[in-house]
Structures are given as structure tokens and as C-alpha cells.
Amino acid sequence: MERGKGRLWFHTASVGEFNTAKPLLKRLYKDHHITLTYFSPRAKRYLQSQEGKGYFHELYRLPLDLPPFVKSFEKRIKPSAILIMERELWPFLLLSTKAPKVWLNAYTKGGLLERLLSKRFSLILAREEKDAEKFRSYGISEVFACGNLKFVFEEPPPVEIKLETSKLLVAGSTHPGEEEVIKRVYERLLKELKEVKLLIAPRHISRATEVLRLFQNLGASLRSKEEEGWNVLVLDTLGELFSLYRYAKVSFVGGTLVPVGGHNLLEPAYFGKPVLYGPYTHKVGELRAFLEKIGLGFCVRDEKELYKTVLRLFTEEDTEKHTTLKEHGEKVLECYLFHLNAFLEKVL
């Protein structure tokens, strides 16, 4: 083995769980040989695209959950420990393997099967204290509440824009029906505030030219061309929105004023920016609750509330909260690494 202290078998269900685990994987990669397995066939292509990026050394589909297959795979890769993300509680994976097991980002749903299988873990790192308490009630002692790994992000690469004011509203992942509302709100803001700018990112960049036409009379430019002195910048490039939220004074996340269900509410909060969203957040309810809990989330029911809230936040002296999601995420990640490294020191 070329690298590290031992082999780790790290299992995630699909793309979402893998992305949640990426900051943790990157830190573990430096000291351990990581064999990543996945369950969803649809995840294969994406995970293959992540090879060589410092997350894992080997990639395999999870073997069929029957004793001969699970035992054979374990014998083949010889892991020192098995790390399992979230609810991937495959009975024979847990019952037929010999290596000590760690349950990461764990949360409870209850039931007899959960009670029985959770006892197969040598260490459980839970999302919340209520989950940890439930696991302890099953008779498991090595349980710690570290927080939700979904709220841990990798630092996005820096990007630059031509901006001469701190008054920037960034509206990300917008849909038809929302851009028209944002335009009317922005027109009203121009009457109240000096040098206010708007950066708008349609959810599908194929619509960028359509959105540009909507804002053309307000001095709009495409990000790919970025003319001098723009008032409205329409994002038509991939992979930049997360980084560009750092320039916002206030942010709005789309798919929420129309019945889509919401998109990533956490990216603006990573930089400590207030995050506004409409009432349609059924796909991101957990993220919304978290942001409102830490004082960074604001639900606006309609155009009138959106205007009033943006104006209030623009005119407040300090809209950036002292605790950013970045700081929160660093604490969560350090908790996971502390307990995980202590455990691995014992078993490797």
C-alpha cells in the first residue's frame, strides 16, 4: 500500500451522499487508502468523474447484499474499518463483515431493524443530540452528536466581477415567473437606493439570453461578455454562482416563489449573507429550518414582502451575521475528524 495508515471502506448510497461526504473524504484521503462503494447505478458516471481529485483511490459498486459476496469483497480489499454514510443499513454488509464500523451523519427513524443493526457499529457520529440520545437508548455507548455534514462545504474557487458598489442583490437559480418579480423589485430599489446592482442567475443557463432581454432596458450584460458599467449581470456561465454569492449584500434563491420547491439555500449563507426565499420550500425544508435557526434565512411570501425585506437588509448597517455557515461547517467537520481519528488510531 502506497499511502497512509490503513485501508478504509467508505460507502455512500449515491451522488447526494457522496457530495455530503466530500469535505470529510478529502481530509481522510491524505492519511488513508480509501475504497469508495456506491449503490445507485445512476451515480456511476459522476463518481467516475471524481476519480483522481483527492476523494478516493478505488471505486466499486456495492456488492450484492448476501454473505458470500460481502465477505468476498471485504477479503479482497482488506479494510481496517468500514465507514457508512447516513441510512445505508444493509443487513449483511453489517452482519457479515469483520472490520469495525462507523456510522457517519447518522439519524434515527426508529424501528426494530434500526435498533438491531445500529449495535453493529463501534462508533456513531450523529447529526443532532436527539439522534445521539436515541442511539444511546439502544445501549450503544460510543455515540457523539457532531452536526449535519450537509452543512459542510468546500471553499469555492475565487472569481472576480467588475463591481464598484457593495449594494449587490444576487438572485440565484431563478425560474420563469420569478425573474419578472425580481425585475419589478429591482426597479423599485433603483428609486430608493443609489448604485444598487443585480446579479441574476437563471436555474438553466440556456435561458440566459431570454433573461437578458427581460432586463435589457435596465443596463443588462451577460457574465460571459461583462460590459463596463452594468446594472444587471445575467449569469450564463457554469460553476460560478457559489463563488459569486460572496459579493452579495443580500441574496435570493429561486424555485421558491413558484411551486418548484427550492434549490441550494446554503451557498449564500456560507459567506454569511442573508438568504431570502419564497414559500415553496418543500424540497429544502431542512435547510430552511436551519437557516432560520441561525438567523440567516428569511421567507418572503410575495413580491411586496420581497421588496420590503431586501430594502430593509440593504439599509441595515450590518447584514452579515457574525457566525457564517463556513464557520459552522468547520466546527462540524472538526468534530467528525476528532472522533473519527481517535477511533482509527485504536483500530489501525
N, C-alpha and C positions, 0 to 999 in steps of 0.2 A: 504493500500500500504506500503510495507516494506521499500522502499528506495526512497530518493530524493525529489525533489521539485514538480514534476509533471510527468504526462504521456506524452510521445512523440510517435506519429505515424510516423515512418520513412519508406519511400517507395523507393525501388530500383527496377530496371527492372529485372536484372539478376546478374550473378556471377561477371561480369566485373565491374558493377556499385557498387556492394557491396564491392568488394576489394578496389575500389577507395575511398569508404566512411569509410573503417575500422579505419584509424587513428582518424577520427572525431568521429566515434561511440565509440571508446574506451574512449575518453575523456568525452563524454556526459554520458556514462554508469555510471560513478561514482556518478552522481548527479540526474539522471533521470531514470524512468522506461521506457524502450524502447520496443515498439511493432514494429517489423520489418515485412513488407509485401514485396512480390516479385511478378513478373508477369510470368516469364518464367518457364514452368513446369520442364525444364532441370536443373534449379537451385536448386530444392528442396533438393536433396541428399547432395549437397555440403553445402548448408546453414544449414541443419540439423547437419552436422559435425562440424559446428562452434558454436553450442549451448554450453553454459557454459564456453566460452572463453572470456567473458567480452565485447561482442559487442551488445547483445540484450538480453531481458528477455523472450520475446514471439515471435513466428514465425508463420505467416499465409500467405496463398496465397491471393493475392489481390482479393477482392470481385468483382463480375461481375459489370461492369460499367453502372449500371442502378440505378436510385434514391432509390428504396426500399432497395436494397442490400447495397449500400454505406451508407445510413442513418442508417440502422440497425447495421452495423459494427461499425460505429462511436459511436452509442449509447451504444454498448456493451463494447468498450474499453475505452470510455470517455477520449480522448486525450485533453491535454491542447493546443497542437499545432501539425500541420502536416508538416513534412519535406519531400520534394520531390527532388530526385536526377535527374539531367540532363534533358532529354526530356520526362519524364513520365507525359505528359499533358493529362490525362484522363478527358474528359469534365465533367462528372457527379461527379467524385471524387472532382473536383474543385468547381463545381457549387452547389452541394447538401449537402456539409458538412459545419458545422458551425465554427469549430475551425480555428483560424488564421493559415495561411500557409506561409512556407518559401521555396523558390526555391534555391537549392544548386548546385554549379558548373554549373550555368546557361549559356547558349549561345544562340544566335539568329540565326534563319534561315529565319525569315520574314514571312509574310502572315497574313491574316485577323484573322485566328483562334489563332495564337500566340498572336497577339495584344489584342484580347478579353480575352483570358484565363490568360495572364500574369497579368491582372488587378485584378485577384483574390488573388494575393499574397500580403501579408503585408510586406514582406521583400524579396529582390532578391540579392543573392550573386553570382556575375558573374565571369567568367573566365578572361575576358580581359576588358579593358576600352572601347573598341569599342562596346562590347556587352552591357555594362552598359549604354553607351550613347544611344544606340538603345532603350533599355527599358525605359530610361527617356523620349525619344521622344514619347512614348506611354502614357505619363502622370503619370508615376509611380515615386514617389519621393524617397522611401526607397530602393535605389539600390547602391551597392558598388562593385567595382572590386577588388577581393582578389587574383586571380590567379587560376590555374588549380589544382584541388585536385589530379589529376593523377600523379602529380609530388611530392606528399607527401607519404613518405614511413615510415613504422615501422622499427625501428632498428633491423637488423637481429641478431640472437644469435652469439656470437664469436665462431670460430673454430680455431684449430691450425694445422699447417703443418710443416714438417721438412724442413726449408728453411734457407740457410746461405748466401743469396745474396739479394740485393734489385732489381736486374735486373730480373724481372719475367714478362713474357708475358702470360696473361690469355686469352685464346680463348674459348668463351662460346657459347653453343647452335649450334655447328658446324654440317654440313651435308656432305655426300659423295661429293667429288669434291672440297670441301674446305679444308679438312684435308690434302690432297696431296699438295695443295698450301702452307698451313701453314708449312708443313714439309720442303719444299724446302726453304721457307723464313727462318725458324729456322736454317737450315744447313748453310745458308749464314751468319746469325747473329753469329753463333759459330766461324766463321773465323774472324769476326771483333771485337767481344767483349769477354771479359773474364767472366766466371761464369754466363752467361745468362741461364735462365731456362724457361721452357714452362709448363704451366698447360693447358690441353685441355679437354673440357667437351662436348662430343657429345650430340646433342639435345635429342637423345633417348639412355638411358644408356644401353639398350640391345645391343648396338653396341660397348660397351667399349672394349671388347676383340678384336674385329676387328680393332679398332683404335690402341690398344696396339701393335698388330702385325705390323702395319704400322710403328710405331716409335721404334720398338724393338732394332734396331741397334744403336739407339741414347741413350740408357740407360733409358728405359721407365719402369714405375711401375704403377700399379693400385692404386688408392687412398685407397681402402679397405685394401691393404697389405702394401703400402707405405714403400718400401725398402729404406735403407740408401743410400745417395749419388745419388739419382735420378737426371736425367737431364730433363726428361719429365714425368709429372704426369698426368695420364688419370683418369678423374673423373668417378667413377662407383657407386657413392652414391647419394641418393636423398636429396634435400633440402639444399645443402651446397654451391652451386655456388655463390649465392648472397653474402654470408659471405666471401667467398674466394677472391672475387674481391678486398677486402681491401688490399691484399698483392701485387697486381699488380703494376708495374711501368707503363705498357701500357696494354690496353685491346682491344680485337676484339670480335665483336658479329656476330655470324653466321646467316645463312639463307639469306645472303646479297651478297655473291659472286656467288651464284647460285640463280635461279629465284624462291625463296620461298617467299620473301617479308619482311624478318626480324623478329627478336624476341626482347626481352626486352632490349632496349638500355640504360635504365635509371639506372639499378642496378650498373654498374661500376661508373657512374657519381655521385651516392650517396656518394661515398668516394672521389670524386674529381679526378678520374682517366680519362685520355684521352680515348675516345671511338672511335675505328675505325670500319668501316663497308663498305661493297661494295655498288654497285649502285642499287641493288634490295631492295629498302626500301618502297615499295608501301603500305605495311601493317602498317608501323610505321613512316609514313611521318611527322606526327605532332611531334613525339618525336625527330626525326632527326632535324627538323627545330629549335626546342627548344635548343637542344644541340649545334648546330652550332651558335645559337644566343649568348649563354653564353660562347662560346669558348672551349667547351669540345668535340665537335663532328668533326670527320674527315672522309670524304668519300674517299675511295681508289678504283679506277676503276678496278685494276687488280693486279696480283702478283708483278709486278715491283713497282707499287705505294705503295703496302702494305709494301714491304721490305724497301723502302726509308723512308716512314713515321715512321715505327717502329724504324728504326735505328736513325733517327733524334730525335725522342722523347726519346729514350734511352740515347742519348748523351747530351741532354739538361740538364742543372743543375737542373731546377725545372719544372717538368711536371705536378705537382699537382696545380691546379688553386686555387686562394685564396677563391673563392666562390664555395663551393661544393653544390651538389644537396640537401644534408642533410640540409645545412644552408638555402637554398632557400625554401625547403619544410617546415621548421619550421616557416619561416615568413608567408608563405601562410596559414598554419594551424592556426597560432595565429590570423591572420586577420579574418578568418571564426569564430573562437571561440569568439573573441572580439564582433563582431556584433551580433552573434547568442545569446551569453549570455546576452547582453544588451537587446535584443528583448525578450528573455524568462523571464527576470526579470520583464518586463512590463506585460506579459500575464499570468504568473503563480500565 
